[in-house]
Every structure is written in structure tokens, then in C-alpha cells.
Amino acid sequence: MTNAQLRITVLVILSAISLFWMSANLWETLSWPVSFAQKDPDSLLFARLLEQSILKGELVTEDSYGCFPYEIKLRFPPFYLRLLYHMTLSYYVLFPGSLLDPMIFAGLLPIAFTWFCGVLILFVVGRMSKSNTLFLLCCFFMLPGSAVSYSSGFAKLDYDFLISFLIWLWIVSYLMFTGGASRVWLVVGSLATTLFLGTWSGAPFFYFFATLYAFGAWSSSQKDVDEILTYSASTMIIGGTVNLL
């Protein structure tokens, strides 16, 4: 068996195990049709917000949950709520006869995105490194464990999984940009930054550390500092400007 065949075999087996593990809570949910598995308070609030939006046919920006009869302004970033809302509605436009609960479909989206994120990362690692040892070590993060269960549990509708996906997309795009300096990866990195800032209010905290890293590379005259500064500055300026607009 060649190295390429070995890697593909490992990737297929581990991704299948990961997908089955992440969807395990789905079977528990279907065992009790009236229940809806939740992982934390943010997920519960976000699930209510999404459910109310679907029922009313428009995005909800105010709610009385936890403060009835008064209403409070909701502070969840808008992009992720819009994503779940429109994807759920699109599903029923494509399959009008479907009897699947809308919240069950919405709960499946984090599983699909997280699984795709894992496969994407391993694919990129396999393309960039010739070391089978490194590839196999990176494969372990897809195996069942507390980290996978926490970040992609069924019906964890807040945006933890999307935060992880966009951070990895930004980092992987940088690695690909430094290899061939293709402008395409600048566009991908800018898209990741734009969605990241529109998804999580704590995104500037991550880019603060990215800026510190770029400053450290510049002050130590690291050989690829020009590419680091070009990529970081370009993606953050574009992403920030789009969100400001």
C-alpha cells in the first residue's frame, strides 16, 4: 500500500467514526421526540431565538425569555443566526413534503460543518507534509473525545463550532499563501475574517494575538515576515471594512 492510499484509508475510517460519534446524540433525541438535547444556557437561548424566528417568518431581535413580560435586545452576532435561519428555510423550500422538525435540521448543521472542518484540516496537513507520523498524530483529534463532543455536540446551536472552523480556515489560508503566494488565499483569508467578525463578538481578541505574532516576526526579522504582514494586514483590513459597512 502506498503512502497516498494509506492516508486516504485512515482519513475515510476516522472521518466515518467521527461522524457517527458526533451524531450519536441524534439517536437519543429521536428516542424521545418531545426532548431536545442542549449543552449549555447559550445554546438554549439561541435555540429559542432561532425557533421564534422560524415561527414568525423573520429574524427576531428582541425577546422576553428570562425577563417576561419585558423584552430585551438580543446581542447574538447576526451572521450565524441568519445562516441557520435561511439554511433551514431553504431545506423546506427544496423538500416541502419533509416531516423533519426544523430544529432537528438546524441541530444537524453544526455536525456537518464540524465534520467537514476536520476532513479539510487533515486533507491540508496531508498535502503539506510528507511525514506519515505527523499526519497520523493530527488524525487523533477526529477520534471520539471530550473536545469533539464539546465543540460539536448535537443541538449546540451557538457558534462555537463555527468559531473553530473560521480560525482554522484563516490559519490554513495563510499557510497556503506562504507556499505559492497565490492571491486566491488572500481572498479566502479575507472571507474567513469577514465571517469571523460577523459571527463572534470576541473575534478581535483572536486577531490581537495574530497582531502580536506578526509584530514578533517583524521584530525578529523572520525570513517570511513580508508574507506574514501582507496576509495579516490585508485580511484584517478587508474583513473589518466589510463589517463596518
C-alpha positions in Angstrom: 0.0 0.0 0.0 1.4 3.4 -1.0 1.6 6.4 1.4 -1.3 8.1 -0.5 -3.5 5.0 -0.2 -2.7 4.6 3.5 -3.6 8.3 4.2 -6.9 8.1 2.3 -7.8 4.8 4.1 -7.0 6.4 7.5 -8.9 9.6 6.6 -12.0 7.7 5.5 -12.1 5.4 8.5 -11.5 8.1 11.1 -13.9 10.5 9.5 -16.6 7.8 9.5 -16.0 7.1 13.2 -16.1 10.9 13.9 -19.3 11.5 12.0 -21.0 8.6 13.8 -19.8 9.8 17.2 -20.9 13.4 16.7 -24.4 12.3 15.5 -24.8 9.9 18.5 -27.0 12.4 20.3 -29.4 12.5 17.4 -30.4 8.9 18.1 -31.0 9.8 21.7 -33.2 12.8 20.6 -35.2 10.6 18.3 -35.8 8.2 21.2 -37.8 10.9 23.0 -39.5 13.0 20.3 -40.5 15.7 22.8 -37.0 16.3 24.1 -34.3 18.5 22.6 -30.7 17.9 23.7 -28.9 21.1 24.9 -25.4 21.6 26.1 -25.4 24.9 27.8 -27.5 28.0 28.5 -26.3 29.9 25.4 -27.5 27.0 23.2 -30.9 27.0 24.9 -31.3 30.8 24.4 -30.0 30.6 20.8 -32.4 27.6 20.0 -35.3 29.6 21.3 -34.3 32.6 19.2 -34.0 30.5 16.1 -37.3 28.7 16.7 -39.1 32.0 17.2 -37.6 33.4 14.0 -38.8 30.4 12.1 -42.3 30.6 13.5 -42.6 34.3 12.9 -41.0 34.2 9.4 -38.5 36.9 10.3 -35.3 37.3 12.3 -36.1 38.1 15.9 -34.0 40.8 17.5 -35.9 41.2 20.8 -37.2 38.5 23.2 -38.8 38.2 26.6 -37.0 34.9 27.5 -36.0 35.1 31.2 -37.5 38.6 31.7 -41.2 38.2 30.9 -43.2 40.4 30.5 -40.4 42.8 29.5 -38.4 42.5 26.3 -34.6 42.7 25.9 -32.4 43.4 23.0 -30.5 40.3 21.9 -26.8 40.6 21.4 -26.0 37.5 19.4 -24.0 38.4 16.3 -26.2 38.4 13.2 -24.4 36.3 10.7 -24.7 32.9 12.3 -28.4 33.4 13.2 -29.1 34.4 9.6 -27.1 31.4 8.3 -29.1 28.9 10.3 -32.4 30.6 9.6 -32.0 30.8 5.8 -30.5 27.3 5.5 -33.4 25.8 7.5 -36.0 27.6 5.4 -34.1 26.6 2.2 -34.3 23.0 3.2 -38.1 23.1 3.3 -38.3 25.0 0.1 -36.3 22.2 -1.6 -38.2 19.5 0.3 -41.7 20.8 1.0 -43.1 17.4 2.0 -40.4 16.8 4.7 -41.7 16.0 8.1 -38.4 16.6 9.9 -38.5 19.0 12.8 -36.9 22.3 11.8 -34.8 22.4 15.0 -33.6 18.9 14.3 -32.4 20.0 10.9 -30.7 23.1 12.5 -29.0 20.8 15.0 -27.5 18.7 12.2 -25.8 21.7 10.7 -23.1 22.1 13.4 -22.3 18.4 13.0 -21.9 18.7 9.2 -19.7 21.8 9.4 -17.5 20.4 12.2 -17.0 17.1 10.4 -16.2 19.0 7.2 -13.7 21.2 9.1 -11.9 18.1 10.4 -11.7 16.5 7.0 -10.4 19.7 5.5 -7.7 20.2 8.1 -6.4 16.6 7.6 -6.5 16.9 3.8 -4.4 20.1 4.0 -2.0 18.5 6.5 -1.6 15.5 4.2 -0.9 17.8 1.2 1.6 20.0 3.0 3.6 17.3 5.0 5.3 14.2 3.8 5.5 12.8 7.3 3.1 10.0 8.0 3.8 10.3 11.7 2.6 14.0 11.7 -0.5 13.0 9.6 -1.5 10.2 12.0 -1.0 12.4 15.1 -3.3 15.1 13.5 -5.8 12.4 12.8 -6.3 11.7 16.5 -8.3 14.9 17.0 -11.1 13.4 15.0 -11.5 10.5 17.3 -14.2 10.4 19.9 -13.2 12.6 22.9 -14.3 15.4 25.2 -13.0 18.1 22.8 -15.0 16.8 19.8 -18.1 16.2 22.0 -18.0 19.7 23.4 -17.4 21.6 20.2 -19.9 19.7 18.1 -22.5 18.2 20.3 -25.9 17.8 18.7 -28.1 20.9 19.1 -25.3 23.0 20.4 -26.6 25.8 18.3 -24.4 28.6 19.5 -21.4 29.4 17.3 -18.5 27.6 19.0 -18.1 25.2 16.1 -18.1 28.0 13.5 -15.5 30.0 15.5 -13.2 27.0 15.3 -13.8 26.5 11.6 -13.1 30.1 10.7 -10.0 30.3 12.8 -8.6 27.2 11.1 -9.7 28.5 7.7 -7.7 31.7 8.4 -4.6 29.8 9.5 -4.7 27.2 6.7 -5.2 30.0 4.1 -2.1 31.7 5.5 -0.1 28.5 5.2 -1.2 28.0 1.6 -0.5 31.7 0.8 3.1 31.4 2.1 3.7 28.4 -0.1 2.8 29.8 -3.5 1.8 33.4 -2.6 -1.4 32.9 -4.6 -3.8 35.9 -4.3 -6.7 33.4 -4.1 -5.7 32.6 -0.5 -5.8 36.2 0.4 -9.4 36.2 -0.7 -10.2 33.1 1.3 -8.5 34.6 4.3 -10.4 37.8 3.9 -13.7 35.9 3.7 -12.8 34.0 6.8 -12.0 37.2 8.7 -15.3 38.8 7.5 -17.4 35.9 8.6 -15.5 35.6 11.9 -16.1 39.2 12.8 -19.8 38.8 12.0 -20.1 35.6 14.0 -18.3 36.2 17.3 -18.0 39.4 19.3 -14.7 38.1 20.7 -13.0 37.9 17.3 -10.8 41.0 17.9 -9.3 39.1 20.8 -8.0 36.4 18.4 -6.7 39.0 16.0 -4.9 40.8 18.8 -2.8 37.7 19.2 -2.4 37.4 15.5 -1.1 41.0 15.5 1.3 40.2 18.4 2.6 37.2 16.4 3.2 39.4 13.3 4.9 42.1 15.4 7.2 39.4 16.9 8.0 38.1 13.5 8.8 41.6 12.3 11.0 42.5 15.3 13.0 39.3 15.0 13.5 39.7 11.2 11.9 36.3 10.4 12.5 35.3 6.8 8.9 35.1 5.8 7.8 38.3 7.7 6.8 40.1 4.5 4.2 37.4 3.7 3.0 37.3 7.3 2.4 41.1 7.3 0.9 41.1 3.8 -1.6 38.3 4.6 -2.5 39.5 8.1 -2.9 43.2 7.2 -4.8 42.5 4.0 -7.3 40.1 5.5 -8.0 42.1 8.7 -8.4 45.4 6.8 -10.8 43.8 4.3 -12.8 41.9 6.9 -13.0 44.9 9.2 -14.1 47.2 6.5 -16.9 44.9 5.2 -18.3 44.6 8.7 -18.1 48.3 9.3 -20.0 48.9 6.1 
